[in-house]
C-alpha cells in the first residue's frame, strides 16, 4: 500500500467503512522522548562492560524498536551490557518527558471509548514502571514488553497479543510507531501502520517503508480516530 500524507491519511480514515476501535502504541519516540536518557544509559553500559572508546550510539539508534538483547546481537556487543543499561534507565527515568499533546490525546481517546495498548521494545516491567511514574499507566488496557512475547518486533507477535487482550478487529485497529520495526510488526498483524513523526525519528528512512498513514502531531491521531466533528 502506498503511504498517505497527513491530509490524505486523515481523509482516508474518515471514509473507512468501520471506525477505528483500538490503538496500539510504541512507547519510545511516540509517547515519550527517551532518547537523551537512552544515550546516557547506553554510554554508561558501554563504558562499564566494553571499556574505553566511543559508544556506537548512532548505530544503536538505527535498531530502535527492537528488544535490547536483540540489538546487542545485531551489533556484536556483549549481552552483559543489558544489566547496566537497565539499571541506568531506571535511575534516570525521572528525566524522561512525555511529548507535548500526548496526555491530552490519550485521555480524549479514552473518553471516546477507544481502548489503548502499548507494544514496546522495552521490557514489560520497565515500560509499566515508566508509564506509572508519568501518571499514564491507567490509560492503557495493557502494556506489553518485548520480554513478554516469543518473538519481539519486527515479528507481529506483540501486536497480535495486544489485539487479543483488547478484543479488537485488526481491520479497525491502528499501530502507531516511529521505527521501521513498528511498521513491520503492524503489517504482520494486519493492522494499519501509522508513522509518528513528532519525535526524533529518521523521517526519510521511515517514509521509505511506505507507512499506511503519516502523522506529524498527536492531535492528528486523535482526529484520525474519533473524527473532526467529535474532537473537542
PASE-169808 format. One record per residue (C-alpha): residue number from 0; chain; z, x, y. Coordinates in Angstrom, 3 decimals. Layout:
REM residues N
<num:NUM | chaine:A | pz:Z | px:X | py:Y>
...
REM end
This chain:
REM residues 232
<num:0 | chaine:A | pz:0.000 | px:0.000 | py:0.000>
<num:1 | chaine:A | pz:-0.856 | px:1.318 | py:3.479>
<num:2 | chaine:A | pz:2.147 | px:1.818 | py:5.727>
<num:3 | chaine:A | pz:2.686 | px:-0.551 | py:8.611>
<num:4 | chaine:A | pz:3.839 | px:0.411 | py:12.069>
<num:5 | chaine:A | pz:6.781 | px:-1.315 | py:13.716>
<num:6 | chaine:A | pz:4.981 | px:-4.308 | py:15.236>
<num:7 | chaine:A | pz:2.691 | px:-4.797 | py:12.239>
<num:8 | chaine:A | pz:5.577 | px:-4.398 | py:9.830>
<num:9 | chaine:A | pz:7.714 | px:-6.982 | py:11.585>
<num:10 | chaine:A | pz:4.820 | px:-9.422 | py:11.767>
<num:11 | chaine:A | pz:4.051 | px:-8.959 | py:8.079>
<num:12 | chaine:A | pz:7.665 | px:-9.545 | py:7.117>
<num:13 | chaine:A | pz:7.878 | px:-12.594 | py:9.377>
<num:14 | chaine:A | pz:4.967 | px:-14.049 | py:7.393>
<num:15 | chaine:A | pz:6.476 | px:-13.450 | py:3.962>
<num:16 | chaine:A | pz:6.368 | px:-16.431 | py:1.610>
<num:17 | chaine:A | pz:10.055 | px:-15.859 | py:0.927>
<num:18 | chaine:A | pz:12.619 | px:-14.445 | py:3.372>
<num:19 | chaine:A | pz:14.398 | px:-11.178 | py:2.726>
<num:20 | chaine:A | pz:17.554 | px:-11.894 | py:0.756>
<num:21 | chaine:A | pz:19.112 | px:-8.416 | py:0.382>
<num:22 | chaine:A | pz:19.050 | px:-4.950 | py:1.945>
<num:23 | chaine:A | pz:19.798 | px:-1.659 | py:0.189>
<num:24 | chaine:A | pz:20.532 | px:1.310 | py:2.460>
<num:25 | chaine:A | pz:20.544 | px:5.026 | py:2.053>
<num:26 | chaine:A | pz:23.603 | px:6.465 | py:3.802>
<num:27 | chaine:A | pz:22.987 | px:9.872 | py:5.408>
<num:28 | chaine:A | pz:20.387 | px:9.732 | py:8.147>
<num:29 | chaine:A | pz:20.224 | px:5.926 | py:8.056>
<num:30 | chaine:A | pz:23.742 | px:4.614 | py:8.642>
<num:31 | chaine:A | pz:25.494 | px:7.833 | py:9.656>
<num:32 | chaine:A | pz:24.427 | px:11.048 | py:11.358>
<num:33 | chaine:A | pz:25.960 | px:13.517 | py:8.943>
<num:34 | chaine:A | pz:23.600 | px:16.457 | py:9.458>
<num:35 | chaine:A | pz:25.980 | px:18.516 | py:11.603>
<num:36 | chaine:A | pz:28.820 | px:18.188 | py:9.103>
<num:37 | chaine:A | pz:26.423 | px:18.738 | py:6.222>
<num:38 | chaine:A | pz:25.270 | px:22.016 | py:7.768>
<num:39 | chaine:A | pz:28.858 | px:23.208 | py:8.221>
<num:40 | chaine:A | pz:29.798 | px:22.272 | py:4.655>
<num:41 | chaine:A | pz:26.689 | px:23.913 | py:3.199>
<num:42 | chaine:A | pz:27.241 | px:27.089 | py:5.231>
<num:43 | chaine:A | pz:30.870 | px:27.333 | py:4.098>
<num:44 | chaine:A | pz:29.971 | px:26.717 | py:0.446>
<num:45 | chaine:A | pz:27.173 | px:29.297 | py:0.542>
<num:46 | chaine:A | pz:29.425 | px:31.943 | py:2.083>
<num:47 | chaine:A | pz:32.204 | px:31.228 | py:-0.418>
<num:48 | chaine:A | pz:30.062 | px:31.255 | py:-3.561>
<num:49 | chaine:A | pz:26.967 | px:33.315 | py:-2.761>
<num:50 | chaine:A | pz:28.303 | px:35.647 | py:-0.098>
<num:51 | chaine:A | pz:26.528 | px:37.288 | py:2.809>
<num:52 | chaine:A | pz:23.161 | px:36.239 | py:4.139>
<num:53 | chaine:A | pz:21.711 | px:33.257 | py:5.949>
<num:54 | chaine:A | pz:22.310 | px:29.989 | py:4.110>
<num:55 | chaine:A | pz:18.933 | px:28.287 | py:3.461>
<num:56 | chaine:A | pz:19.921 | px:25.003 | py:5.085>
<num:57 | chaine:A | pz:16.395 | px:24.172 | py:6.249>
<num:58 | chaine:A | pz:15.226 | px:24.241 | py:2.638>
<num:59 | chaine:A | pz:18.255 | px:22.176 | py:1.625>
<num:60 | chaine:A | pz:17.295 | px:19.557 | py:4.221>
<num:61 | chaine:A | pz:13.883 | px:19.138 | py:2.627>
<num:62 | chaine:A | pz:15.589 | px:17.829 | py:-0.512>
<num:63 | chaine:A | pz:17.998 | px:15.400 | py:1.143>
<num:64 | chaine:A | pz:18.356 | px:12.107 | py:-0.657>
<num:65 | chaine:A | pz:18.810 | px:13.862 | py:-3.976>
<num:66 | chaine:A | pz:22.158 | px:14.457 | py:-5.691>
<num:67 | chaine:A | pz:23.726 | px:17.771 | py:-4.611>
<num:68 | chaine:A | pz:23.693 | px:19.389 | py:-8.087>
<num:69 | chaine:A | pz:20.007 | px:18.492 | py:-8.441>
<num:70 | chaine:A | pz:19.272 | px:20.206 | py:-5.115>
<num:71 | chaine:A | pz:21.114 | px:23.310 | py:-6.278>
<num:72 | chaine:A | pz:18.988 | px:23.412 | py:-9.437>
<num:73 | chaine:A | pz:15.765 | px:22.980 | py:-7.466>
<num:74 | chaine:A | pz:16.759 | px:25.746 | py:-5.037>
<num:75 | chaine:A | pz:18.061 | px:28.079 | py:-7.726>
<num:76 | chaine:A | pz:21.531 | px:28.166 | py:-6.184>
<num:77 | chaine:A | pz:24.846 | px:28.219 | py:-8.109>
<num:78 | chaine:A | pz:26.206 | px:24.831 | py:-9.140>
<num:79 | chaine:A | pz:29.607 | px:26.251 | py:-8.184>
<num:80 | chaine:A | pz:28.660 | px:25.515 | py:-4.567>
<num:81 | chaine:A | pz:29.353 | px:21.835 | py:-5.153>
<num:82 | chaine:A | pz:33.160 | px:22.086 | py:-5.127>
<num:83 | chaine:A | pz:33.484 | px:23.841 | py:-1.733>
<num:84 | chaine:A | pz:30.679 | px:21.705 | py:-0.302>
<num:85 | chaine:A | pz:32.507 | px:18.511 | py:-1.276>
<num:86 | chaine:A | pz:35.857 | px:19.915 | py:-0.092>
<num:87 | chaine:A | pz:34.451 | px:20.738 | py:3.342>
<num:88 | chaine:A | pz:32.601 | px:17.434 | py:3.547>
<num:89 | chaine:A | pz:35.867 | px:15.550 | py:3.056>
<num:90 | chaine:A | pz:37.688 | px:17.809 | py:5.524>
<num:91 | chaine:A | pz:35.081 | px:17.285 | py:8.234>
<num:92 | chaine:A | pz:34.327 | px:13.618 | py:7.544>
<num:93 | chaine:A | pz:36.108 | px:12.506 | py:10.722>
<num:94 | chaine:A | pz:33.323 | px:14.216 | py:12.687>
<num:95 | chaine:A | pz:30.544 | px:12.070 | py:11.190>
<num:96 | chaine:A | pz:29.320 | px:9.440 | py:13.682>
<num:97 | chaine:A | pz:27.604 | px:6.145 | py:12.976>
<num:98 | chaine:A | pz:24.154 | px:5.756 | py:14.523>
<num:99 | chaine:A | pz:24.067 | px:3.604 | py:17.640>
<num:100 | chaine:A | pz:23.367 | px:-0.017 | py:16.811>
<num:101 | chaine:A | pz:24.183 | px:0.273 | py:13.106>
<num:102 | chaine:A | pz:27.588 | px:-1.500 | py:13.054>
<num:103 | chaine:A | pz:26.191 | px:-4.398 | py:15.073>
<num:104 | chaine:A | pz:23.126 | px:-4.623 | py:12.855>
<num:105 | chaine:A | pz:25.220 | px:-4.643 | py:9.674>
<num:106 | chaine:A | pz:27.604 | px:-7.305 | py:10.977>
<num:107 | chaine:A | pz:24.764 | px:-9.557 | py:12.110>
<num:108 | chaine:A | pz:23.030 | px:-9.255 | py:8.744>
<num:109 | chaine:A | pz:26.240 | px:-10.267 | py:7.024>
<num:110 | chaine:A | pz:26.742 | px:-13.102 | py:9.499>
<num:111 | chaine:A | pz:23.314 | px:-14.401 | py:8.499>
<num:112 | chaine:A | pz:24.288 | px:-14.266 | py:4.830>
<num:113 | chaine:A | pz:22.241 | px:-11.198 | py:3.852>
<num:114 | chaine:A | pz:24.077 | px:-9.179 | py:1.158>
<num:115 | chaine:A | pz:24.087 | px:-5.412 | py:1.659>
<num:116 | chaine:A | pz:24.348 | px:-2.386 | py:-0.613>
<num:117 | chaine:A | pz:24.343 | px:1.398 | py:-0.254>
<num:118 | chaine:A | pz:22.465 | px:3.635 | py:-2.693>
<num:119 | chaine:A | pz:23.148 | px:7.228 | py:-1.712>
<num:120 | chaine:A | pz:22.607 | px:10.792 | py:-2.822>
<num:121 | chaine:A | pz:26.327 | px:11.348 | py:-2.258>
<num:122 | chaine:A | pz:28.854 | px:10.736 | py:-4.988>
<num:123 | chaine:A | pz:30.232 | px:7.214 | py:-5.009>
<num:124 | chaine:A | pz:33.837 | px:8.179 | py:-4.149>
<num:125 | chaine:A | pz:32.742 | px:10.320 | py:-1.202>
<num:126 | chaine:A | pz:30.401 | px:7.638 | py:0.153>
<num:127 | chaine:A | pz:33.042 | px:4.914 | py:-0.114>
<num:128 | chaine:A | pz:35.663 | px:7.165 | py:1.479>
<num:129 | chaine:A | pz:33.418 | px:7.884 | py:4.456>
<num:130 | chaine:A | pz:32.459 | px:4.243 | py:4.971>
<num:131 | chaine:A | pz:36.096 | px:3.177 | py:4.716>
<num:132 | chaine:A | pz:37.064 | px:5.781 | py:7.311>
<num:133 | chaine:A | pz:34.363 | px:4.385 | py:9.606>
<num:134 | chaine:A | pz:35.540 | px:0.800 | py:9.083>
<num:135 | chaine:A | pz:32.262 | px:-0.269 | py:7.467>
<num:136 | chaine:A | pz:33.020 | px:-0.378 | py:3.746>
<num:137 | chaine:A | pz:33.902 | px:-4.082 | py:3.684>
<num:138 | chaine:A | pz:30.423 | px:-4.969 | py:4.959>
<num:139 | chaine:A | pz:28.811 | px:-3.923 | py:1.661>
<num:140 | chaine:A | pz:28.860 | px:-5.787 | py:-1.614>
<num:141 | chaine:A | pz:28.526 | px:-2.473 | py:-3.462>
<num:142 | chaine:A | pz:28.261 | px:1.244 | py:-2.641>
<num:143 | chaine:A | pz:26.657 | px:3.280 | py:-5.411>
<num:144 | chaine:A | pz:26.599 | px:7.057 | py:-5.607>
<num:145 | chaine:A | pz:24.241 | px:9.335 | py:-7.485>
<num:146 | chaine:A | pz:27.009 | px:10.230 | py:-9.922>
<num:147 | chaine:A | pz:27.176 | px:6.576 | py:-10.989>
<num:148 | chaine:A | pz:23.669 | px:6.253 | py:-12.425>
<num:149 | chaine:A | pz:21.933 | px:8.081 | py:-15.245>
<num:150 | chaine:A | pz:19.028 | px:9.248 | py:-13.095>
<num:151 | chaine:A | pz:19.550 | px:9.656 | py:-9.336>
<num:152 | chaine:A | pz:16.816 | px:9.351 | py:-6.720>
<num:153 | chaine:A | pz:13.818 | px:9.649 | py:-6.764>
<num:154 | chaine:A | pz:14.246 | px:7.642 | py:-10.004>
<num:155 | chaine:A | pz:14.687 | px:3.883 | py:-9.391>
<num:156 | chaine:A | pz:17.987 | px:3.584 | py:-11.300>
<num:157 | chaine:A | pz:20.287 | px:3.477 | py:-8.263>
<num:158 | chaine:A | pz:18.253 | px:0.757 | py:-6.529>
<num:159 | chaine:A | pz:17.955 | px:-1.222 | py:-9.767>
<num:160 | chaine:A | pz:21.733 | px:-1.056 | py:-10.177>
<num:161 | chaine:A | pz:22.184 | px:-2.361 | py:-6.635>
<num:162 | chaine:A | pz:19.765 | px:-5.213 | py:-7.350>
<num:163 | chaine:A | pz:21.760 | px:-6.103 | py:-10.435>
<num:164 | chaine:A | pz:25.043 | px:-6.247 | py:-8.555>
<num:165 | chaine:A | pz:23.559 | px:-8.186 | py:-5.637>
<num:166 | chaine:A | pz:21.661 | px:-10.511 | py:-7.951>
<num:167 | chaine:A | pz:18.650 | px:-10.185 | py:-5.675>
<num:168 | chaine:A | pz:14.939 | px:-10.555 | py:-6.357>
<num:169 | chaine:A | pz:13.096 | px:-7.230 | py:-5.899>
<num:170 | chaine:A | pz:10.259 | px:-9.060 | py:-4.143>
<num:171 | chaine:A | pz:12.732 | px:-10.256 | py:-1.498>
<num:172 | chaine:A | pz:14.690 | px:-7.005 | py:-1.150>
<num:173 | chaine:A | pz:14.138 | px:-4.003 | py:1.109>
<num:174 | chaine:A | pz:15.341 | px:-0.423 | py:0.694>
<num:175 | chaine:A | pz:15.896 | px:1.462 | py:3.960>
<num:176 | chaine:A | pz:15.744 | px:5.245 | py:3.774>
<num:177 | chaine:A | pz:14.893 | px:8.366 | py:5.726>
<num:178 | chaine:A | pz:13.700 | px:10.599 | py:2.887>
<num:179 | chaine:A | pz:10.766 | px:10.803 | py:0.502>
<num:180 | chaine:A | pz:13.163 | px:10.294 | py:-2.406>
<num:181 | chaine:A | pz:14.343 | px:6.978 | py:-0.907>
<num:182 | chaine:A | pz:10.811 | px:5.633 | py:-0.684>
<num:183 | chaine:A | pz:10.040 | px:6.736 | py:-4.243>
<num:184 | chaine:A | pz:13.197 | px:5.112 | py:-5.573>
<num:185 | chaine:A | pz:12.414 | px:1.880 | py:-3.713>
<num:186 | chaine:A | pz:8.886 | px:1.701 | py:-5.055>
<num:187 | chaine:A | pz:10.004 | px:2.445 | py:-8.582>
<num:188 | chaine:A | pz:12.395 | px:-0.502 | py:-8.351>
<num:189 | chaine:A | pz:9.717 | px:-2.824 | py:-6.974>
<num:190 | chaine:A | pz:11.327 | px:-3.371 | py:-3.567>
<num:191 | chaine:A | pz:9.850 | px:-2.956 | py:-0.085>
<num:192 | chaine:A | pz:10.122 | px:0.689 | py:1.018>
<num:193 | chaine:A | pz:11.254 | px:0.884 | py:4.662>
<num:194 | chaine:A | pz:11.207 | px:4.182 | py:6.570>
<num:195 | chaine:A | pz:14.031 | px:4.536 | py:9.111>
<num:196 | chaine:A | pz:13.006 | px:6.897 | py:11.904>
<num:197 | chaine:A | pz:16.055 | px:6.659 | py:14.153>
<num:198 | chaine:A | pz:17.722 | px:9.737 | py:12.654>
<num:199 | chaine:A | pz:16.661 | px:13.356 | py:12.266>
<num:200 | chaine:A | pz:14.125 | px:12.889 | py:9.514>
<num:201 | chaine:A | pz:10.827 | px:14.773 | py:9.484>
<num:202 | chaine:A | pz:8.662 | px:11.910 | py:10.666>
<num:203 | chaine:A | pz:5.343 | px:13.472 | py:9.646>
<num:204 | chaine:A | pz:6.450 | px:14.084 | py:6.066>
<num:205 | chaine:A | pz:7.956 | px:10.609 | py:5.717>
<num:206 | chaine:A | pz:4.942 | px:8.796 | py:7.156>
<num:207 | chaine:A | pz:2.645 | px:10.759 | py:4.843>
<num:208 | chaine:A | pz:4.284 | px:8.812 | py:1.981>
<num:209 | chaine:A | pz:2.877 | px:5.545 | py:3.365>
<num:210 | chaine:A | pz:6.095 | px:3.528 | py:3.574>
<num:211 | chaine:A | pz:5.577 | px:-0.220 | py:3.472>
<num:212 | chaine:A | pz:7.253 | px:-0.664 | py:6.853>
<num:213 | chaine:A | pz:8.228 | px:1.824 | py:9.589>
<num:214 | chaine:A | pz:11.186 | px:1.053 | py:11.863>
<num:215 | chaine:A | pz:12.471 | px:3.082 | py:14.793>
<num:216 | chaine:A | pz:15.723 | px:1.292 | py:15.651>
<num:217 | chaine:A | pz:18.407 | px:-0.559 | py:13.683>
<num:218 | chaine:A | pz:17.754 | px:-3.663 | py:15.769>
<num:219 | chaine:A | pz:14.205 | px:-3.788 | py:14.377>
<num:220 | chaine:A | pz:15.640 | px:-4.043 | py:10.885>
<num:221 | chaine:A | pz:17.765 | px:-6.995 | py:11.965>
<num:222 | chaine:A | pz:14.702 | px:-8.625 | py:13.480>
<num:223 | chaine:A | pz:12.741 | px:-7.979 | py:10.287>
<num:224 | chaine:A | pz:15.378 | px:-9.541 | py:8.057>
<num:225 | chaine:A | pz:16.551 | px:-12.574 | py:9.989>
<num:226 | chaine:A | pz:13.635 | px:-13.200 | py:12.356>
<num:227 | chaine:A | pz:13.278 | px:-13.109 | py:16.102>
<num:228 | chaine:A | pz:14.366 | px:-16.694 | py:16.617>
<num:229 | chaine:A | pz:17.661 | px:-16.194 | py:14.810>
<num:230 | chaine:A | pz:18.541 | px:-12.749 | py:16.181>
<num:231 | chaine:A | pz:21.232 | px:-13.003 | py:18.916>
REM end
